[in-house]
Amino acid sequence: MMKIVSLVRFTRDCSGVAAVEFGMLLPVFALVCVGAIDFGLAFDAKLQLATAVGEGGQFAFLSGATVQPSQVETVVQNATNLSPISVSVTYNAASCYCPSGSPPTLAAQSCGSSCSSGAPAGKYVVINATYRYPAIFPTYALLANPVITETVTTRVQ
């Protein structure tokens, strides 16, 4: 009879239920928090890369047709604390182009001619920067592709 009474008392005892529930939910909550933090840091890296490429585009625009691709690369590298980033600058001072679409694609055109939009053909700098985001918890990363790429096309003439 004594064992039946202690079993009934054990089933009605509620002390420690909160600790058990907390122990069951803590791993799930931790994974959600780590995922949210990881996503936020990746988004911050994307914004930093976009800002750096934008500064490179502004530098190219202000420099005009005499801009040097190596100078633009240096500006982009110095505009961010992300490391390492890969920067490529495409600029051909002897050719003119007509942009079309979004994102813009450049079609070669003779200098002085008009584009289909009516604007004159011009010289363009294309800046492309890539950064590989190192996930905090790679096995649970929310990002399928941790490579972040930003591109800017700027008219320099």
DSSP file (Angstrom, degrees, kcal/mol; ACC not computed):
  #  RESIDUE AA STRUCTURE BP1 BP2  ACC     N-H-->O    O-->H-N    N-H-->O    O-->H-N    TCO  KAPPA ALPHA  PHI   PSI    X-CA   Y-CA   Z-CA
    1    1 A M     >        0   0    0      0, 0.0     4,-1.7     0, 0.0     5,-0.1   0.000 360.0 360.0 360.0 -32.1    0.0    0.0    0.0
    2    2 A M  H  >  +     0   0    0      1,-0.2     4,-1.9     2,-0.2     5,-0.2   0.873 360.0  53.1 -66.3 -37.1    2.9    2.3    0.7
    3    3 A K  H  > S+     0   0    0      1,-0.2     4,-1.7     2,-0.2    -1,-0.2   0.854 106.8  52.5 -69.2 -34.3    4.3    2.1   -2.8
    4    4 A I  H  > S+     0   0    0      2,-0.2     4,-2.0     1,-0.2    -1,-0.2   0.904 108.7  50.1 -68.1 -41.1    0.9    3.1   -4.4
    5    5 A V  H  X S+     0   0    0     -4,-1.7     4,-2.3     1,-0.2    -2,-0.2   0.906 110.6  48.8 -64.4 -42.5    0.6    6.2   -2.2
    6    6 A S  H  X S+     0   0    0     -4,-1.9     4,-2.0     1,-0.2    -1,-0.2   0.849 110.1  52.3 -68.8 -32.4    4.2    7.3   -3.0
    7    7 A L  H  X S+     0   0    0     -4,-1.7     4,-1.9     2,-0.2    -1,-0.2   0.900 110.4  47.6 -68.0 -40.7    3.5    6.8   -6.8
    8    8 A V  H  X S+     0   0    0     -4,-2.0     4,-1.3     1,-0.2    -2,-0.2   0.913 112.0  49.7 -65.6 -42.4    0.3    8.9   -6.6
    9    9 A R  H  X S+     0   0    0     -4,-2.3     4,-0.9     1,-0.2    -2,-0.2   0.884 109.2  53.0 -63.4 -38.1    2.2   11.6   -4.7
   10   10 A F  H  < S+     0   0    0     -4,-2.0     3,-0.4     1,-0.2    -1,-0.2   0.876 107.5  50.8 -65.0 -39.1    4.9   11.6   -7.3
   11   11 A T  H  < S+     0   0    0     -4,-1.9    -1,-0.2     1,-0.2    -2,-0.2   0.758 113.1  45.8 -72.5 -23.7    2.4   12.1  -10.2
   12   12 A R  H  < S+     0   0    0     -4,-1.3     2,-0.5    -3,-0.2    -1,-0.2   0.572  86.3 105.2 -93.8 -10.2    0.8   15.0   -8.4
   13   13 A D     <  -     0   0    0     -4,-0.9    -4,-0.0    -3,-0.4    -3,-0.0  -0.605  44.0-179.0 -76.0 122.2    4.1   16.7   -7.5
   14   14 A C    >   +     0   0    0     -2,-0.5     3,-1.5     2,-0.1     4,-0.3   0.352  37.8 122.0-104.0   2.8    4.7   19.8   -9.8
   15   15 A S  T 3  S+     0   0    0      1,-0.2    -2,-0.0     2,-0.1     0, 0.0  -0.502  77.3  20.0 -71.4 133.7    8.0   21.0   -8.5
   16   16 A G  T 3> S+     0   0    0     -2,-0.2     4,-1.9     3,-0.0    -1,-0.2   0.399  84.9 116.9  91.9  -1.9   10.7   21.1  -11.1
   17   17 A V  H <> S+     0   0    0     -3,-1.5     4,-2.6     1,-0.2     5,-0.2   0.914  76.1  51.5 -65.3 -41.2    8.3   21.1  -14.1
   18   18 A A  H  > S+     0   0    0     -4,-0.3     4,-2.6     1,-0.2    -1,-0.2   0.884 108.6  51.6 -63.2 -38.4    9.5   24.6  -15.2
   19   19 A A  H  > S+     0   0    0      2,-0.2     4,-2.2     1,-0.2    -1,-0.2   0.894 110.8  47.9 -66.1 -39.2   13.1   23.4  -15.1
   20   20 A V  H  X S+     0   0    0     -4,-1.9     4,-1.7     2,-0.2    -2,-0.2   0.929 113.0  47.7 -67.2 -44.9   12.3   20.4  -17.3
   21   21 A E  H  X S+     0   0    0     -4,-2.6     4,-2.1     1,-0.2    -2,-0.2   0.907 112.2  50.2 -61.8 -41.8   10.4   22.5  -19.8
   22   22 A F  H  X S+     0   0    0     -4,-2.6     4,-2.1     1,-0.2    -1,-0.2   0.914 108.8  52.0 -62.1 -42.9   13.2   25.0  -19.9
   23   23 A G  H  < S+     0   0    0     -4,-2.2    -1,-0.2     1,-0.2    -2,-0.2   0.828 111.5  47.3 -63.5 -32.1   15.8   22.2  -20.5
   24   24 A M  H  < S+     0   0    0     -4,-1.7     4,-0.4     1,-0.2    -1,-0.2   0.849 118.1  39.6 -77.2 -34.7   13.7   20.9  -23.4
   25   25 A L  H  X S+     0   0    0     -4,-2.1     4,-2.6     1,-0.2     5,-0.2   0.682  95.3  81.1 -90.1 -19.3   13.2   24.3  -25.0
   26   26 A L  H  X S+     0   0    0     -4,-2.1     4,-2.8     1,-0.2     5,-0.2   0.905  91.0  49.4 -58.4 -46.5   16.7   25.8  -24.5
   27   27 A P  H  > S+     0   0    0      0, 0.0     4,-2.2     0, 0.0    -1,-0.2   0.905 113.5  47.1 -61.4 -39.0   18.4   24.1  -27.4
   28   28 A V  H  > S+     0   0    0     -4,-0.4     4,-2.1     2,-0.2    -2,-0.2   0.933 113.9  47.3 -65.8 -45.7   15.7   25.1  -29.8
   29   29 A F  H  X S+     0   0    0     -4,-2.6     4,-2.4     1,-0.2    -1,-0.2   0.892 111.2  51.8 -63.0 -40.2   15.7   28.7  -28.5
   30   30 A A  H  X S+     0   0    0     -4,-2.8     4,-2.7    -5,-0.2     5,-0.2   0.912 109.1  49.9 -64.6 -42.1   19.5   28.8  -28.8
   31   31 A L  H  X S+     0   0    0     -4,-2.2     4,-2.4     2,-0.2    -1,-0.2   0.901 111.2  49.1 -63.1 -41.0   19.5   27.6  -32.4
   32   32 A V  H  X S+     0   0    0     -4,-2.1     4,-2.3     2,-0.2    -2,-0.2   0.918 113.1  47.2 -64.5 -42.6   16.9   30.2  -33.3
   33   33 A C  H  X S+     0   0    0     -4,-2.4     4,-2.5     2,-0.2     5,-0.2   0.919 112.4  48.4 -65.8 -43.5   19.0   33.0  -31.6
   34   34 A V  H  X S+     0   0    0     -4,-2.7     4,-2.6     1,-0.2    -1,-0.2   0.909 112.3  50.1 -63.6 -41.0   22.2   31.8  -33.3
   35   35 A G  H  X S+     0   0    0     -4,-2.4     4,-2.4    -5,-0.2    -1,-0.2   0.903 111.4  47.9 -62.6 -42.0   20.5   31.7  -36.6
   36   36 A A  H  X S+     0   0    0     -4,-2.3     4,-2.3     2,-0.2    -2,-0.2   0.904 113.5  46.9 -66.7 -41.4   19.1   35.2  -36.2
   37   37 A I  H  X S+     0   0    0     -4,-2.5     4,-2.4     2,-0.2    -2,-0.2   0.919 112.7  50.1 -65.5 -43.2   22.4   36.6  -35.1
   38   38 A D  H  X S+     0   0    0     -4,-2.6     4,-2.2     1,-0.2    -2,-0.2   0.914 111.4  48.0 -61.9 -44.1   24.2   34.9  -38.0
   39   39 A F  H  X S+     0   0    0     -4,-2.4     4,-2.3     1,-0.2    -1,-0.2   0.907 111.4  51.0 -63.5 -41.9   21.7   36.3  -40.5
   40   40 A G  H  X S+     0   0    0     -4,-2.3     4,-2.2     1,-0.2    -2,-0.2   0.897 110.5  48.2 -63.1 -41.1   22.0   39.8  -39.0
   41   41 A L  H  X S+     0   0    0     -4,-2.4     4,-2.1     2,-0.2    -1,-0.2   0.875 111.1  50.9 -68.1 -36.6   25.8   39.7  -39.3
   42   42 A A  H  X S+     0   0    0     -4,-2.2     4,-2.1     2,-0.2    -2,-0.2   0.905 110.5  49.2 -65.9 -40.4   25.6   38.4  -42.9
   43   43 A F  H  X S+     0   0    0     -4,-2.3     4,-2.3     2,-0.2    -2,-0.2   0.892 109.6  52.1 -65.5 -38.9   23.2   41.3  -43.8
   44   44 A D  H  X S+     0   0    0     -4,-2.2     4,-2.5     2,-0.2    -2,-0.2   0.902 108.4  51.0 -62.6 -40.7   25.6   43.8  -42.1
   45   45 A A  H  X S+     0   0    0     -4,-2.1     4,-2.4     2,-0.2    -2,-0.2   0.896 108.7  51.9 -63.4 -39.5   28.4   42.4  -44.2
   46   46 A K  H  X S+     0   0    0     -4,-2.1     4,-2.4     2,-0.2    -2,-0.2   0.913 110.4  48.2 -62.8 -42.5   26.3   42.8  -47.4
   47   47 A L  H  X S+     0   0    0     -4,-2.3     4,-2.3     2,-0.2    -2,-0.2   0.907 111.3  50.1 -65.2 -41.2   25.6   46.4  -46.4
   48   48 A Q  H  X S+     0   0    0     -4,-2.5     4,-2.2     2,-0.2    -2,-0.2   0.902 112.0  47.9 -63.0 -40.5   29.3   47.1  -45.7
   49   49 A L  H  X S+     0   0    0     -4,-2.4     4,-2.4     2,-0.2     5,-0.2   0.901 111.2  50.3 -67.4 -40.4   30.2   45.6  -49.1
   50   50 A A  H  X S+     0   0    0     -4,-2.4     4,-2.2     1,-0.2    -2,-0.2   0.893 110.7  50.0 -63.9 -39.4   27.5   47.7  -50.9
   51   51 A T  H  X S+     0   0    0     -4,-2.3     4,-2.3     2,-0.2    -2,-0.2   0.915 110.8  49.1 -64.6 -43.2   28.8   50.8  -49.2
   52   52 A A  H  X S+     0   0    0     -4,-2.2     4,-1.9     2,-0.2    -2,-0.2   0.914 112.7  46.8 -64.4 -42.9   32.4   50.1  -50.2
   53   53 A V  H  X S+     0   0    0     -4,-2.4     4,-2.2     1,-0.2    -1,-0.2   0.881 111.0  53.4 -66.9 -37.3   31.4   49.4  -53.9
   54   54 A G  H  X S+     0   0    0     -4,-2.2     4,-2.3     2,-0.2    -2,-0.2   0.894 107.5  50.5 -62.8 -40.1   29.3   52.6  -53.9
   55   55 A E  H  X S+     0   0    0     -4,-2.3     4,-2.4     2,-0.2    -1,-0.2   0.881 109.1  51.8 -66.0 -36.8   32.2   54.6  -52.7
   56   56 A G  H  X S+     0   0    0     -4,-1.9     4,-2.3     2,-0.2    -2,-0.2   0.898 110.0  49.4 -64.1 -39.9   34.3   53.1  -55.4
   57   57 A G  H  X S+     0   0    0     -4,-2.2     4,-2.4     2,-0.2    -2,-0.2   0.884 110.5  49.8 -65.1 -39.5   31.7   54.1  -57.9
   58   58 A Q  H  X S+     0   0    0     -4,-2.3     4,-2.6     2,-0.2     5,-0.2   0.914 110.4  50.3 -65.7 -42.1   31.5   57.6  -56.6
   59   59 A F  H  X S+     0   0    0     -4,-2.4     4,-2.1     1,-0.2    -2,-0.2   0.929 111.4  48.5 -60.3 -45.0   35.3   57.9  -56.8
   60   60 A A  H  X S+     0   0    0     -4,-2.3     4,-1.5     2,-0.2    -2,-0.2   0.907 112.0  49.6 -62.7 -41.9   35.2   56.7  -60.4
   61   61 A F  H  < S+     0   0    0     -4,-2.4    -2,-0.2     1,-0.2    -1,-0.2   0.928 113.2  45.4 -62.6 -45.7   32.5   59.2  -61.3
   62   62 A L  H  < S+     0   0    0     -4,-2.6    -1,-0.2     1,-0.2    -2,-0.2   0.809 111.1  53.7 -70.4 -29.0   34.3   62.1  -59.7
   63   63 A S  H >< S-     0   0    0     -4,-2.1     3,-0.7    -5,-0.2    -1,-0.2   0.788  95.4-163.5 -75.3 -27.3   37.6   61.1  -61.4
   64   64 A G  G ><  -     0   0    0     -4,-1.5     3,-1.6     1,-0.2    -1,-0.2  -0.372  51.7 -21.9  78.6-157.7   36.0   61.0  -64.8
   65   65 A A  G 3  S+     0   0    0      1,-0.3    -1,-0.2    91,-0.3    92,-0.1   0.595 130.0  66.0 -68.3 -11.4   37.5   59.4  -67.9
   66   66 A T  G <  S+     0   0    0     -3,-0.7    -1,-0.3    90,-0.1    -2,-0.1   0.332  73.2 132.4 -91.2   8.5   41.0   59.5  -66.4
   67   67 A V    <   -     0   0    0     -3,-1.6    26,-0.1    -7,-0.2    -7,-0.1  -0.272  49.2-142.1 -63.8 144.4   40.2   57.1  -63.6
   68   68 A Q    >>  -     0   0    0      1,-0.1     4,-1.7     0, 0.0     3,-0.7  -0.926   9.1-138.1-108.3 129.7   42.6   54.2  -63.0
   69   69 A P  H 3> S+     0   0    0      0, 0.0     4,-2.4     0, 0.0     5,-0.2   0.853 103.9  57.6 -55.4 -36.3   41.1   50.8  -62.1
   70   70 A S  H 3> S+     0   0    0      1,-0.2     4,-2.0     2,-0.2     5,-0.1   0.870 104.9  51.3 -64.2 -35.2   43.8   50.2  -59.5
   71   71 A Q  H <> S+     0   0    0     -3,-0.7     4,-2.2     2,-0.2    -1,-0.2   0.909 109.5  49.7 -66.3 -41.4   42.8   53.4  -57.7
   72   72 A V  H  X S+     0   0    0     -4,-1.7     4,-2.4     2,-0.2    -2,-0.2   0.917 109.2  51.9 -64.2 -42.8   39.2   52.3  -57.6
   73   73 A E  H  X S+     0   0    0     -4,-2.4     4,-2.6     1,-0.2    -1,-0.2   0.910 109.6  50.2 -58.1 -43.1   40.2   48.9  -56.2
   74   74 A T  H  X S+     0   0    0     -4,-2.0     4,-2.4     2,-0.2    -1,-0.2   0.905 109.4  50.9 -63.1 -42.0   42.2   50.7  -53.5
   75   75 A V  H  X S+     0   0    0     -4,-2.2     4,-1.1     2,-0.2    -2,-0.2   0.926 112.2  46.6 -61.7 -44.8   39.2   52.9  -52.6
   76   76 A V  H >< S+     0   0    0     -4,-2.4     3,-0.5     1,-0.2     4,-0.3   0.925 112.9  49.1 -64.7 -44.4   36.9   49.9  -52.3
   77   77 A Q  H >< S+     0   0    0     -4,-2.6     3,-0.8     1,-0.2    -1,-0.2   0.895 114.2  46.0 -61.4 -40.1   39.4   47.9  -50.2
   78   78 A N  H 3< S+     0   0    0     -4,-2.4    -1,-0.2     1,-0.2    -2,-0.2   0.638 100.7  68.7 -78.9 -13.8   39.9   50.9  -47.9
   79   79 A A  T << S+     0   0    0     -4,-1.1     2,-0.3    -3,-0.5    -1,-0.2   0.505 102.3  43.9 -85.1  -3.3   36.1   51.7  -47.5
   80   80 A T    <   -     0   0    0     -3,-0.8   -31,-0.0    -4,-0.3   -32,-0.0  -0.964  61.6-145.9-139.7 156.2   35.4   48.5  -45.6
   81   81 A N        +     0   0    0     -2,-0.3     2,-0.2     2,-0.0    -1,-0.1   0.321  65.5 117.9-100.6   6.8   36.8   46.5  -42.7
   82   82 A L        -     0   0    0    -37,-0.1     3,-0.3    -5,-0.1    -2,-0.1  -0.512  60.7-130.0 -69.6 139.8   35.7   43.2  -44.3
   83   83 A S  S    S+     0   0    0      1,-0.3     2,-0.1    -2,-0.2    48,-0.0  -0.986  72.3  14.8-149.9 137.2   38.6   41.0  -45.1
   84   84 A P  S    S+     0   0    0      0, 0.0    48,-0.6     0, 0.0     2,-0.4   0.622  72.9 166.6 -89.4 146.0   39.4   39.5  -47.5
   85   85 A I  E     -A  131   0A   0     -3,-0.3     2,-0.6    46,-0.1    46,-0.2  -0.925  28.7-137.8-116.3 147.9   37.3   40.9  -50.3
   86   86 A S  E     -A  130   0A   0     44,-2.8    44,-2.5    -2,-0.4     2,-0.4  -0.914  23.0-171.8-105.5 122.8   38.0   40.4  -53.9
   87   87 A V  E     -A  129   0A   0     -2,-0.6     2,-0.4    42,-0.2    42,-0.2  -0.949   7.9-177.8-119.2 131.8   37.5   43.5  -56.1
   88   88 A S  E     -A  128   0A   0     40,-2.9    40,-2.8    -2,-0.4     2,-0.5  -0.998   6.1-165.6-128.2 134.7   37.6   43.6  -59.9
   89   89 A V  E     -A  127   0A   0     -2,-0.4     2,-0.6    38,-0.2    38,-0.2  -0.976   2.3-163.1-121.0 125.1   37.3   46.8  -61.9
   90   90 A T  E     +A  126   0A   0     36,-2.8    36,-2.4    -2,-0.5     2,-0.3  -0.938  23.8 150.0-111.3 121.5   36.5   46.8  -65.6
   91   91 A Y  E     -A  125   0A   0     -2,-0.6     2,-0.5    34,-0.2    34,-0.1  -0.942  23.1-173.3-153.2 127.8   37.2   49.9  -67.5
   92   92 A N    >   -     0   0    0     32,-0.5     3,-1.4    -2,-0.3    32,-0.2  -0.926   6.1-167.5-122.9 104.0   38.2   50.4  -71.2
   93   93 A A  T 3  S+     0   0    0     -2,-0.5    -1,-0.1     1,-0.3    30,-0.0   0.683  85.8  56.2 -66.0 -18.1   39.0   54.1  -71.8
   94   94 A A  T 3  S+     0   0    0      2,-0.0     2,-0.3    17,-0.0    -1,-0.3   0.586  99.7  69.1 -91.5 -10.0   39.0   53.5  -75.6
   95   95 A S    <   -     0   0    0     -3,-1.4     2,-0.3    29,-0.1    29,-0.2  -0.804  61.9-151.9-115.0 151.7   35.4   52.1  -75.9
   96   96 A C  E     -C  109   0B   0     13,-0.8    13,-2.5    -2,-0.3     2,-0.3  -0.872  16.6-167.3-115.9 153.9   31.9   53.5  -75.4
   97   97 A Y  E     -CD 108 122B   0     25,-3.4    25,-2.4    -2,-0.3    11,-0.2  -0.911  20.0-138.4-138.4 160.9   28.9   51.5  -74.3
   98   98 A C  E     -C  107   0B   0      9,-2.3     9,-2.2    -2,-0.3     2,-0.2  -0.993  25.4-141.9-119.3 123.1   25.1   51.7  -74.1
   99   99 A P  E     +C  106   0B   0      0, 0.0     2,-0.3     0, 0.0     7,-0.2  -0.553  24.3 172.1 -83.4 150.1   23.5   50.4  -70.9
  100  100 A S  E   > +C  105   0B   0      5,-1.6     5,-2.6    -2,-0.2    -2,-0.0  -0.985  37.2  10.3-152.9 149.4   20.3   48.5  -70.9
  101  101 A G  T   5S-     0   0    0     -2,-0.3     4,-0.0     3,-0.2    -1,-0.0  -0.066  86.7 -54.5  80.8 179.6   18.2   46.5  -68.5
  102  102 A S  T   5S+     0   0    0      1,-0.3    -1,-0.1     2,-0.1     3,-0.0  -0.927 130.7  31.8-142.7 114.9   18.4   46.0  -64.8
  103  103 A P  T   5S-     0   0    0      0, 0.0    -1,-0.3     0, 0.0    -3,-0.1   0.538 118.6-111.2 -65.6 153.1   21.0   45.1  -63.7
  104  104 A P  T   5 -     0   0    0      0, 0.0     2,-0.4     0, 0.0    -3,-0.2  -0.280  29.7-162.7 -67.0 138.6   22.6   47.0  -66.5
  105  105 A T  E   < -C  100   0B   0     -5,-2.6    -5,-1.6    -7,-0.0     2,-0.5  -0.954  16.9-134.0-114.3 141.7   24.3   45.2  -69.3
  106  106 A L  E     -C   99   0B   0     -2,-0.4     2,-0.5    -7,-0.2    -9,-0.0  -0.830  15.2-165.2-102.2 128.5   26.7   47.2  -71.5
  107  107 A A  E     -C   98   0B   0     -9,-2.2    -9,-2.3    -2,-0.5     2,-0.0  -0.946  29.5-112.7-110.7 130.4   26.6   46.9  -75.3
  108  108 A A  E     +C   97   0B   0     -2,-0.5     2,-0.3   -11,-0.2   -11,-0.3  -0.349  43.9 169.6 -63.0 137.5   29.6   48.2  -77.2
  109  109 A Q  E     -C   96   0B   0    -13,-2.5   -13,-0.8    13,-0.1     2,-0.2  -0.973  40.2 -95.2-145.5 152.9   28.7   51.3  -79.3
  110  110 A S    >   -     0   0    0     -2,-0.3     3,-1.8   -15,-0.1    11,-0.3  -0.515  50.5-100.8 -73.4 141.3   30.8   53.7  -81.2
  111  111 A C  T 3  S+     0   0    0      1,-0.2    -1,-0.1    -2,-0.2     3,-0.1  -0.351 107.2  26.9 -63.1 137.9   31.7   56.9  -79.3
  112  112 A G  T 3  S+     0   0    0      9,-0.5    -1,-0.2     1,-0.4     2,-0.1   0.189  96.7 112.3  94.4 -15.4   29.5   59.8  -80.3
  113  113 A S    <   -     0   0    0     -3,-1.8     8,-2.7     1,-0.1    -1,-0.4  -0.362  68.7-108.5 -84.7 170.2   26.5   57.7  -81.4
  114  114 A S  B     -E  120   0C   0      6,-0.2    -4,-0.1    -3,-0.1     5,-0.1  -0.752  22.2-131.9-101.9 146.6   23.2   57.5  -79.6
  115  115 A C    >   -     0   0    0      4,-3.4     3,-1.6    -2,-0.3    -1,-0.0  -0.337  36.1 -98.2 -82.5 172.1   21.8   54.6  -77.6
  116  116 A S  T 3  S+     0   0    0      1,-0.3    -1,-0.1     2,-0.1   -16,-0.0   0.751 125.6  58.8 -64.9 -23.3   18.3   53.2  -78.1
  117  117 A S  T 3  S-     0   0    0      2,-0.2    -1,-0.3     1,-0.0   -17,-0.0   0.572 119.6-111.2 -80.0  -9.0   17.2   55.3  -75.1
  118  118 A G  S <  S+     0   0    0     -3,-1.6    -2,-0.1     1,-0.4    -1,-0.0   0.230  80.4 122.7  97.0 -13.6   18.4   58.4  -76.9
  119  119 A A  S    S-     0   0    0      1,-0.1    -4,-3.4    -5,-0.1    -1,-0.4  -0.490  70.5-101.9 -78.3 151.1   21.3   59.1  -74.6
  120  120 A P  B     -E  114   0C   0      0, 0.0    -6,-0.2     0, 0.0    -1,-0.1  -0.447  40.5-100.4 -72.0 147.8   24.7   59.3  -76.1
  121  121 A A        +     0   0    0     -8,-2.7    -9,-0.5   -11,-0.3     2,-0.3  -0.385  53.0 179.8 -63.2 144.2   27.0   56.3  -75.7
  122  122 A G  B     -D   97   0B   0    -25,-2.4   -25,-3.4   -11,-0.1     2,-0.4  -0.815  31.6 -87.9-141.8 179.6   29.5   56.7  -72.9
  123  123 A K        -     0   0    0     -2,-0.3    33,-2.5   -27,-0.2    34,-0.7  -0.771  43.6-167.5 -95.3 136.9   32.4   55.2  -71.0
  124  124 A Y  E     - B   0 155A   0     -2,-0.4   -32,-0.5    31,-0.2     2,-0.5  -0.942  17.7-149.8-130.7 146.9   31.5   53.1  -68.0
  125  125 A V  E     -AB  91 154A   0     29,-3.0    29,-2.9    -2,-0.4     2,-0.6  -0.963  12.5-158.9-111.5 130.4   33.3   51.5  -65.0
  126  126 A V  E     -AB  90 153A   0    -36,-2.4   -36,-2.8    -2,-0.5     2,-0.5  -0.954   7.6-168.5-111.9 120.7   32.0   48.2  -63.7
  127  127 A I  E     -AB  89 152A   0     25,-3.1    25,-2.5    -2,-0.6     2,-0.4  -0.934   5.4-178.4-112.2 126.2   33.0   47.5  -60.1
  128  128 A N  E     -AB  88 151A   0    -40,-2.8   -40,-2.9    -2,-0.5     2,-0.4  -0.990   0.6-177.7-127.5 125.7   32.5   44.0  -58.7
  129  129 A A  E     -AB  87 150A   0     21,-2.8    21,-2.4    -2,-0.4     2,-0.4  -0.968   4.0-168.1-125.7 141.4   33.3   43.0  -55.1
  130  130 A T  E     -AB  86 149A   0    -44,-2.5   -44,-2.8    -2,-0.4     2,-0.4  -0.983   4.9-178.3-130.8 139.3   32.9   39.6  -53.5
  131  131 A Y  E     -AB  85 148A   0     17,-2.7    17,-3.5    -2,-0.4     2,-0.8  -0.998  21.4-140.5-137.2 131.6   33.2   38.6  -49.8
  132  132 A R  E     - B   0 147A   0    -48,-0.6    15,-0.2    -2,-0.4   -49,-0.1  -0.835  23.0-141.5 -93.8 112.6   32.9   35.1  -48.4
  133  133 A Y        -     0   0    0     13,-3.5     2,-0.9    -2,-0.8   -91,-0.1  -0.604   6.5-140.8 -77.6 122.8   30.9   35.3  -45.2
  134  134 A P        -     0   0    0      0, 0.0    -1,-0.1     0, 0.0    -2,-0.0  -0.746  22.5-136.3 -85.4 108.9   32.2   33.0  -42.4
  135  135 A A        -     0   0    0     -2,-0.9     4,-0.1     1,-0.1     6,-0.1  -0.271   4.6-135.2 -64.7 148.0   29.1   31.7  -40.7
  136  136 A I  S    S+     0   0    0      1,-0.3    -1,-0.1  -102,-0.2  -101,-0.1   0.912 103.8  18.2 -67.2 -43.6   29.1   31.5  -36.9
  137  137 A F  S >  S-     0   0    0      1,-0.1     3,-2.2  -103,-0.1    -1,-0.3  -0.753  77.0-172.6-130.6  81.6   27.6   28.0  -36.8
  138  138 A P  G >  S+     0   0    0      0, 0.0     3,-1.0     0, 0.0    -1,-0.1   0.760  80.6  57.2 -55.2 -33.0   28.2   26.6  -40.3
  139  139 A T  G 3  S+     0   0    0      1,-0.3    -2,-0.0    -4,-0.1     0, 0.0   0.722 117.5  34.9 -72.1 -18.2   26.2   23.4  -39.9
  140  140 A Y  G <  S+     0   0    0     -3,-2.2    -1,-0.3  -106,-0.0    -4,-0.1   0.112  85.3 145.4-118.0  19.0   23.1   25.5  -39.0
  141  141 A A    <   -     0   0    0     -3,-1.0  -106,-0.1    -4,-0.2  -107,-0.0  -0.335  43.4-150.8 -64.2 136.5   23.7   28.5  -41.3
  142  142 A L  S    S+     0   0    0   -107,-0.2     2,-0.6    -2,-0.0    -1,-0.2   0.618  76.6  88.1 -79.0 -13.7   20.6   30.0  -42.8
  143  143 A L        -     0   0    0      1,-0.2    -2,-0.1     3,-0.0    -8,-0.1  -0.772  57.8-167.7 -92.4 121.8   22.6   31.1  -45.8
  144  144 A A  S    S+     0   0    0     -2,-0.6    -1,-0.2     1,-0.3    -3,-0.0   0.855  88.2  30.9 -72.4 -34.0   22.8   28.5  -48.6
  145  145 A N        -     0   0    0     -3,-0.1    -1,-0.3     1,-0.1   -12,-0.0  -0.932  67.2-168.6-127.3 106.9   25.5   30.5  -50.3
  146  146 A P        +     0   0    0      0, 0.0   -13,-3.5     0, 0.0     2,-0.6   0.344  57.2 106.8 -79.8  10.6   27.8   32.4  -48.0
  147  147 A V  E     -B  132   0A   0    -15,-0.2     2,-0.5   -17,-0.0   -15,-0.2  -0.803  55.2-161.2 -92.8 121.5   29.4   34.4  -50.9
  148  148 A I  E     -B  131   0A   0    -17,-3.5   -17,-2.7    -2,-0.6     2,-0.4  -0.881   9.3-174.4-104.9 130.0   28.2   38.0  -51.0
  149  149 A T  E     -B  130   0A   0     -2,-0.5     2,-0.4   -19,-0.2   -19,-0.2  -0.981   7.9-176.8-128.7 136.2   28.6   39.9  -54.3
  150  150 A E  E     -B  129   0A   0    -21,-2.4   -21,-2.8    -2,-0.4     2,-0.4  -0.993   5.3-170.6-130.0 140.2   27.9   43.6  -55.0
  151  151 A T  E     -B  128   0A   0     -2,-0.4     2,-0.4   -23,-0.2   -23,-0.2  -0.992   4.7-173.2-133.8 139.3   28.2   45.2  -58.4
  152  152 A V  E     -B  127   0A   0    -25,-2.5   -25,-3.1    -2,-0.4     2,-0.5  -0.999   8.1-161.4-131.2 134.1   28.1   48.9  -59.5
  153  153 A T  E     -B  126   0A   0     -2,-0.4     2,-0.4   -27,-0.2   -27,-0.2  -0.974  18.4-177.1-114.2 120.4   28.1   50.3  -63.0
  154  154 A T  E     -B  125   0A   0    -29,-2.9   -29,-3.0    -2,-0.5     2,-0.4  -0.954  24.9-132.8-124.6 134.0   29.1   53.9  -63.2
  155  155 A R  E     -B  124   0A   0     -2,-0.4   -31,-0.2   -31,-0.2   -91,-0.1  -0.706  20.7-177.3 -81.2 131.4   29.3   56.3  -66.1
  156  156 A V              0   0    0    -33,-2.5   -91,-0.3    -2,-0.4   -32,-0.2   0.361 360.0 360.0-112.6   3.7   32.5   58.2  -66.0
  157  157 A Q              0   0    0    -34,-0.7    -1,-0.1   -93,-0.2   -33,-0.1   0.388 360.0 360.0-117.9 360.0   32.1   60.5  -69.1
